[in-house]
Amino acid sequence: MDKSFFISQLTSLILVIVISLIFVFLGLYNSKKYQGLNNYLIANRNIGLFSLTTSLTASALGAWILFGPASASTWGGMGAIIGYSLGTAFPMFFLIYLGKKIRKEFPKGSSLIEFTRKKFGKSLFKLILLMTIFYMFIFLCAEVTAVAVLINYISGTELWITALIVLLSTLAYTLYGGLRASIFTDNIQMVVIGVLLMISVSCITSFTGSEFSFDFIKEKNPQLLSPSYLPSYTAGLTFFIAVAATNLFHQGNWQRVYAAKNYETLKKSLIISFFIIIPVVFYMGFTGMVAFSMDPTTRPDLGFFTLLLKEQTELLSIVVIILGLALTISTVDTLVNAISSLIVVDGKATFNLDKKTNYLNVSKYIILFLSLISFIIASKGFDILYLFLLADLFCCAFVLTVFYSFYNKNINEKTAYVSIIIGLIGGFLMFPAPDFSKSLLVGILLPKELFKPIVSQSLLFLSFVIATFLPLIVFKVKKF
């Protein structure tokens, strides 16, 4: 590239402030008409098809899609893209069936955690609540970091400036208007995201021509499309298990399950969202494979930007900034309201506070504290992928036990506890160290030489598989 940055810091800063303030104004203006705790938590259970669909989709597609799928595709090939796409979309399909059940059994509910509180004892419920909040907090850090890094890459703007503006603007309308404000701004953000993604497709295909094709990838990196390429399968299953498991614990999804005005609206919204998410994530992953095939020295996570900003036009840089902000703010407001709602709904059963305590205010103080930590993390530009993978492992160990218990009345608190702990221990033994060269079992407790190379090369995959499916052994043993 001929110059350091694509647009000036001043232009970038003005754009970030203006876009953020537009969403603040829209969120606050809309929220004035819908006050009260019911609107804050579940939008008065009255959201229609268009609003629910755009909100579900926008909340699922954060700024991570600009980096993650492209990066994964360069080493995991077609399998990684398919796994990423299906893993992101699968919870929508799952919620069609589980949403019907939970709305019927808990018609006045607003979270998944309420079910676990009634199903299990208080100690296990608190563990599930803590894990859910931890996962969403890591997600919040990842989103703010991603948009700060993106705008730094394009204009050189310092990370802390972008992080501060995005967090303050999102908190301003989300803590005031709650879920109703989040869903309303999601509608606009999803329309913006859709239009800008179509513009990016048009520009990238015109810039790259015949290189934007499977034939070109097959010519340059045939292993990425090869059916015999083992990392493609392990990567695909890894991303599917990890992304699907974590999104099933996303309180933002459960809020929207309850916010739908009826089950038919929920079902149609989830189906439409499912079929929107898959091609979007697939497209992002495909840009990574094309960029890598054109230039193997390209940073894997910047594949999309390498192709789109090939001509270095200021207009396209503005498109990327707006796209990144819309993706980030739509996800951050969902996460902020989701964490807040959990504290409001389950705070009384978790904290031994005064009976007169206003848990809505408590939730806002906790959100401000968590936002401060995420601001510090984003300002430093830490690579939080490893922490994200750790949060994924926790979700994997919980997922079968929690959701299987919806259908199996024989799973009590003790059985659930044992199955989760066994899943966590098994997963941790195989979970790779930060350099991914060894794990607690492979290379620390036991020499790597005792294991076949395929084991030491697939530690992340094996840790997720073991954490997810080991709890099934407890269920089977209990039957006998």
Number of C-alpha atoms within 10 A of each C-alpha: 10 6 7 10 18 22 20 13 17 11 12 23 17 11 16 21 14 12 16 21 19 12 25 20 15 15 26 18 14 16 23 11 10 17 16 13 16 16 19 24 27 26 26 19 19 14 23 15 19 13 18 27 29 24 29 28 25 29 25 25 23 25 25 23 24 27 20 21 31 33 27 24 31 27 19 26 29 27 28 30 32 26 29 31 28 26 25 26 28 22 23 29 18 13 20 19 11 17 22 17 14 21 17 12 11 14 10 12 19 25 27 23 22 17 17 21 18 10 18 19 13 15 13 18 22 19 12 21 22 11 17 23 20 16 23 25 23 20 25 26 23 27 26 33 29 26 28 28 22 24 26 19 17 23 20 18 20 18 25 21 17 26 25 19 17 24 23 16 21 24 23 17 24 27 23 18 29 30 30 28 29 31 29 22 29 31 20 18 25 24 14 15 22 15 12 17 18 12 14 21 15 12 18 20 15 12 16 16 10 11 15 21 15 15 13 16 21 14 10 16 19 16 19 25 18 14 12 10 16 15 21 26 19 20 26 25 23 24 28 23 26 27 24 26 26 25 22 22 25 23 25 29 25 21 24 25 31 28 25 25 18 17 16 13 17 25 22 16 25 27 16 18 22 22 15 16 22 20 15 17 25 22 18 24 31 26 28 33 35 26 26 25 22 18 13 14 9 14 15 22 21 20 28 26 23 21 21 25 21 14 13 17 12 16 11 21 21 18 17 22 20 21 23 24 28 28 27 30 29 31 29 29 28 32 26 28 29 24 24 28 27 23 24 19 19 18 19 15 14 14 11 9 12 8 7 6 12 13 19 17 14 14 22 21 13 14 21 16 12 18 22 14 14 24 25 18 20 28 20 13 18 13 13 17 14 14 15 20 19 20 21 22 28 26 29 28 29 26 22 21 25 21 14 14 17 15 11 10 9 11 19 13 17 11 15 22 19 15 23 27 16 20 30 25 16 23 28 21 19 25 28 27 14 11 8 14 14 20 23 14 16 21 17 11 10 12 11 17 10 9 12 9 10 10 15 20 16 19 22 24 24 22 25 32 22 23 30 27 19 22 26 17 12 18 18 9 8 11 7 5
